[in-house]
Amino acid sequence: MRTELSARAALPDVTVVGGGVIGLVTAWRSAQRGLRTTVVDPAPGGGAAQVAAGMLAAVTELHYGEETLLGLNLASAERYPSFVAELEEATGLTTGYRRCGTLAVAFDADDRAFLRELHALQQRCGLESAWLTGRESRRLEPMLAPSVRGGLRVDGDHQTDPRRLTAALLAACERAGVGFERATAVRVLSDGGRALGVALDDGRTLSSGQTVLAAGSFSGRIEGLPPELLPPVRPVKGQVLRLRMPSGTAAEKYGPFLSRTVRAVVRGRPVYLVPRADGELVIGATTEEMGWDTTVTAGGVYELLRDAHALVPGLTELPLAESRAGLRPGSPDNAPLLGPTALPDLHLATGHFRNGILLTPATGDILAEVLTTGELPERARAFRPGRFTPGGSAAPPHPVLAPPESTELPV
Ligand SMILES: Cc1cc2nc3c(=O)[nH]c(=O)nc-3n(C[C@H](O)[C@H](O)[C@H](O)COP(=O)(O)OP(=O)(O)OC[C@H]3O[C@@H](n4cnc5c(N)ncnc54)[C@H](O)[C@@H]3O)c2cc1C
């Protein structure tokens, strides 16, 4: 009897399935609230954040029809400074958070028309962005090609380094006493109409009071749930390159290669360049519906280099350090699924698509509140998992400010 009781006392209050950036922030916040928390992941600290550019681009990432998501993105961007300060203080690690701003530029007349549309939408949403001529854009970033036709200066869109962020979150979890099970969760266990934990691929089971499914694009593949409860997430492939910018005397003599994030539509194709303080230059990203494929292709690399070169010709001189592909967890409305499901004690934190790094602080806060109070906070109601279920609690439709067009700057 005593053994049974002590075994039960050792059970976690919360099991988080998935130790990517979203699972880790959920676990850290949960442990900080005094909940005994365990993360299940064969390779915690991996996932899409190992590939992601880390743009915190609430304003330049605005798309028609996504104004509800914009509110969450802006709130999370606002949380970033205090979030990283707390994380860095807790771990002694840096997160690469850089308040560098963003310049979105156009390459030809069509691209400029597109950028004008984006500017108009940003203004209708009350966002801060300033229109620049091509010359003004080049004055800000002298490495830009002479053919750049105009730009949008967005001083509020910053960046962080997702690899450093993830490493810091992993350390913060360990320090806060989060347990780690290096295994794959294969099935959600339930009984009496409640979630009871998960079964692992090594045959063990892990029981807990509450279970959070935060397995990124894999979240919809777990067994044990009826179809209507499976999160409707899919993998959206993105290929990314990493180059090294000049450092030392060259940088001192000629100034920074790029000083802010530069995004563009180059003859209709989107591309971005994210310069880190440590000299890394991230070029991304393709957007491909290719299932679970993470192959880096010659075509993907060619397109990225071709468009980035058209924008910043001098980059062909830089050493190419890495090419990699990752999977964004896409949802039907491009917004995350957060909070309780129709199965009591099972929660979701997934579907963050192209904004998972940006939404890390907000997701941690929201899930901590859900796990401690059982309630989804008012500001997160539009992102409840039930919104896709027929007859389920549908989200209010996004207010569409203009007819939907293809106006994408990709992440
Ligand atoms: C090319 C690219 C560029 C991006 N750029 C940006 C950007 O600039 N800004 C931005 O905000 N976002 C960006 N993103 C999006 C962002 O990276 C993701 O939204 C975010 O990393 C998703 O995190 P996650 O923890 O939900 O999922 P993931 O990172 O996919 O992590 C899921 C974790 O779950 C684990 N797992 C899977 N199945 C199981 C299982 N059955 N049991 C246990 N563990 C499991 C995996 O091992 C993994 O560690 C980009 C993504 C890509 C691919």
The ligand as a MOL file (V3000), in Angstrom:
LIG
                    3D

  0  0  0     0  0            999 V3000
M  V30 BEGIN CTAB
M  V30 COUNTS 53 58 0 0 0
M  V30 BEGIN ATOM
M  V30 1 C 12.2680 27.2090 -42.2420 0
M  V30 2 C 11.5490 27.7090 -41.0270 0
M  V30 3 C 11.6460 29.0490 -40.6980 0
M  V30 4 C 10.9530 29.5430 -39.5830 0
M  V30 5 N 11.1170 30.8590 -39.2540 0
M  V30 6 C 10.4420 31.3540 -38.1760 0
M  V30 7 C 10.6130 32.7200 -37.8120 0
M  V30 8 O 11.3990 33.4530 -38.4270 0
M  V30 9 N 9.8980 33.1830 -36.7530 0
M  V30 10 C 9.0310 32.4010 -36.0460 0
M  V30 11 O 8.3950 32.8770 -35.1130 0
M  V30 12 N 8.8680 31.0820 -36.3730 0
M  V30 13 C 9.5390 30.5620 -37.4130 0
M  V30 14 N 9.3850 29.2460 -37.7710 0
M  V30 15 C 8.3530 28.4550 -37.0770 0
M  V30 16 C 8.8370 27.8700 -35.7660 0
M  V30 17 O 10.1200 27.3240 -35.9170 0
M  V30 18 C 7.8520 26.7800 -35.3150 0
M  V30 19 O 6.5330 27.2990 -35.3000 0
M  V30 20 C 8.1740 26.2720 -33.9240 0
M  V30 21 O 9.5320 25.9100 -33.8240 0
M  V30 22 C 7.2790 25.0780 -33.5840 0
M  V30 23 O 7.6880 24.5880 -32.3400 0
M  V30 24 P 6.9920 23.3160 -31.6800 0
M  V30 25 O 7.6820 23.0840 -30.3850 0
M  V30 26 O 5.5200 23.4830 -31.6960 0
M  V30 27 O 7.2520 22.1100 -32.6990 0
M  V30 28 P 8.6110 21.4040 -33.1160 0
M  V30 29 O 9.7040 22.3790 -33.1630 0
M  V30 30 O 8.3060 20.6270 -34.3400 0
M  V30 31 O 8.9310 20.4190 -31.9090 0
M  V30 32 C 8.1860 19.2640 -31.7160 0
M  V30 33 C 8.9610 18.3660 -30.7770 0
M  V30 34 O 8.1280 17.2530 -30.4880 0
M  V30 35 C 8.9030 16.0780 -30.5280 0
M  V30 36 N 7.9770 14.9850 -30.8540 0
M  V30 37 C 7.3410 14.7350 -32.0170 0
M  V30 38 N 6.5520 13.6600 -31.9030 0
M  V30 39 C 6.6910 13.2190 -30.6320 0
M  V30 40 C 6.1190 12.1510 -29.9030 0
M  V30 41 N 5.2230 11.3360 -30.4740 0
M  V30 42 N 6.4950 11.9720 -28.6300 0
M  V30 43 C 7.3790 12.8080 -28.0490 0
M  V30 44 N 7.9490 13.8380 -28.6780 0
M  V30 45 C 7.5950 14.0600 -29.9580 0
M  V30 46 C 9.9700 16.3310 -31.5630 0
M  V30 47 O 11.1040 15.5150 -31.3170 0
M  V30 48 C 10.2460 17.8160 -31.3600 0
M  V30 49 O 11.3050 18.0320 -30.4430 0
M  V30 50 C 10.1090 28.6960 -38.8260 0
M  V30 51 C 10.0520 27.3470 -39.1310 0
M  V30 52 C 10.7690 26.8420 -40.2180 0
M  V30 53 C 10.7120 25.3880 -40.5250 0
M  V30 END ATOM
M  V30 BEGIN BOND
M  V30 1 1 1 2
M  V30 2 1 2 3
M  V30 3 2 2 52
M  V30 4 2 3 4
M  V30 5 1 4 5
M  V30 6 1 4 50
M  V30 7 2 5 6
M  V30 8 1 6 7
M  V30 9 1 6 13
M  V30 10 2 7 8
M  V30 11 1 7 9
M  V30 12 1 9 10
M  V30 13 2 10 11
M  V30 14 1 10 12
M  V30 15 2 12 13
M  V30 16 1 13 14
M  V30 17 1 14 15
M  V30 18 1 14 50
M  V30 19 1 15 16
M  V30 20 1 16 17
M  V30 21 1 16 18
M  V30 22 1 18 19
M  V30 23 1 18 20
M  V30 24 1 20 21
M  V30 25 1 20 22
M  V30 26 1 22 23
M  V30 27 1 23 24
M  V30 28 2 24 25
M  V30 29 1 24 26
M  V30 30 1 24 27
M  V30 31 1 27 28
M  V30 32 2 28 29
M  V30 33 1 28 30
M  V30 34 1 28 31
M  V30 35 1 31 32
M  V30 36 1 32 33
M  V30 37 1 33 34
M  V30 38 1 33 48
M  V30 39 1 34 35
M  V30 40 1 35 36
M  V30 41 1 35 46
M  V30 42 1 36 37
M  V30 43 1 36 45
M  V30 44 2 37 38
M  V30 45 1 38 39
M  V30 46 1 39 40
M  V30 47 2 39 45
M  V30 48 1 40 41
M  V30 49 2 40 42
M  V30 50 1 42 43
M  V30 51 2 43 44
M  V30 52 1 44 45
M  V30 53 1 46 47
M  V30 54 1 46 48
M  V30 55 1 48 49
M  V30 56 2 50 51
M  V30 57 1 51 52
M  V30 58 1 52 53
M  V30 END BOND
M  V30 END CTAB
M  END
